[in-house]
Structures are given as C-alpha cells and as structure tokens.
Amino acid sequence: EDKVVQSPLSLVVHEGDTVTLNCSYEVTNFRSLLWYKQEKKAPTFLFMLTSSGIEKKSGRLSSILDKKELFSILNITATQTGDSAVYLCAVESGGSYIPTFGRGTSLIVHP
Amino acid sequence: NAGVTQTPKFRVLKTGQSMTLLCAQDMNHEYMYWYRQDPGMGLRLIHYSVGEGTTAKGEVPDGYNVSRLKKQNFLLGLESAAPSQTSVYFCASSSLTSGVYEQYFGPGTRLTVT
C-alpha cells in the first residue's frame, strides 16, 4: 500500500521566517510528487517533481526531490501572512495516475 | 472557462436521506475524482473515473456510488446518508496529455448529516 507522510503536521511562525515542510513516501514504481496549497477552499497546484536534485522554484517557494532517500521538501522563505494554508503532498505511482495524498502540514504565519 | 464546478456548495441531510453531488469540468479531462476531506486527514479518495462510462473504487468507497455517463460530468451519490459522511467533498479532474499530472479541484461541497 502506498504511503505518504508529511511533517510537521502543524507549524506556527512569524512573518519573515523561513520554513521547511517535509514529505516522505513509500510507493511502488514512483512517477511524480506534487505539492498543493490549500487555503480555505480547494487545493491549488504548486509544483510537480519527477527527477532528483532538480529544484523547482516559484517566487519565495522552492521544492526539491530526493528519490534515493524517498522524500521531498518545500521551502518558503520570508514568509508572509498570505502563506498561511495547508500544504498537501501527493505521490503518483505505477500506471494509475491516481495520487496518494499525505495528511498535510498546516502553516500559520503571524504578523 | 469555468474549470471544475460542484453543485451544491452546502447541504444538510437527515440520517437515511439520499442525495447526489454533481461535478462538471469543461477542460476535456479524461480523469475525474471524488475526495472527502476531514479535519487532519488530508484528502481521501472515494471513487475515480478514467473515462466516460468507467468508474473505480478508491480508498473509502463504502456508502457511496458514482456514475460518469458523460465525459464532463461525474456524479457522487449517497443512498442512505450517515453522520459519518459529514465532510467536505471535493471533485477533481486531470489530463494525461499535458505531461504535468496536476489535478484541478472544484470549490467543494460541505455536507452535514444529522
């Protein structure tokens, strides 16, 4: 059974801090890992990672994948209150294109 | 381009009542999914469809049925609602042709069963 574990489950920081969110996985025939941001509504796509060591970057957010150690990290630098959200990690495996989601990390950024 | 839409946005049911949630997408996506989200549980897959006329069970299918008679629509049915089905339900769709297998999510349906 595919397994995706995110840590920490929750995080409270102040504006300007840098945070690192973790996603580890155990799946057969890994295909891709995706990060989503969920504010008080539907999840929205951030990144898709398929290759080890290649950083994906969008503004203050960046993510990297380690396929040998089976994990990914999502970094957010200079956090803002608008970064407050649940960050979801999902892994696709095999030929199904059916992702397995982790439980998410709840990030709260205080002014 | 509306993306993924869900109807209704909110609903309150009594135990034993039935209802159907409608999901529609206008992106010509092959795959469609129904998830439920409970506090601290992430997204759990109920059923999914890889194309018109096909459906399959996900992680938590009990108590739900689905149909995909048209490519753009995916219906989720609750035949006899139970309080354990109180949740937020998300529909999503994705395409295999773009090379990026991101899912597009609808706005969610908040269902309360009393």
Boltz contact constraints between the chains, C-beta under 6 A:
constraints:
  - contact:
      token1: [A, 41]
      token2: [B, 107]
      max_distance: 6.0
  - contact:
      token1: [A, 42]
      token2: [B, 105]
      max_distance: 6.0
  - contact:
      token1: [A, 42]
      token2: [B, 107]
      max_distance: 6.0
  - contact:
      token1: [A, 42]
      token2: [B, 108]
      max_distance: 6.0
  - contact:
      token1: [A, 43]
      token2: [B, 105]
      max_distance: 6.0
  - contact:
      token1: [A, 45]
      token2: [B, 102]
      max_distance: 6.0
  - contact:
      token1: [A, 48]
      token2: [B, 100]
      max_distance: 6.0
  - contact:
      token1: [A, 92]
      token2: [B, 101]
      max_distance: 6.0
  - contact:
      token1: [A, 97]
      token2: [B, 101]
      max_distance: 6.0
  - contact:
      token1: [A, 101]
      token2: [B, 42]
      max_distance: 6.0
  - contact:
      token1: [A, 101]
      token2: [B, 43]
      max_distance: 6.0
  - contact:
      token1: [A, 102]
      token2: [B, 42]
      max_distance: 6.0
  - contact:
      token1: [A, 103]
      token2: [B, 42]
      max_distance: 6.0
  - contact:
      token1: [A, 104]
      token2: [B, 42]
      max_distance: 6.0
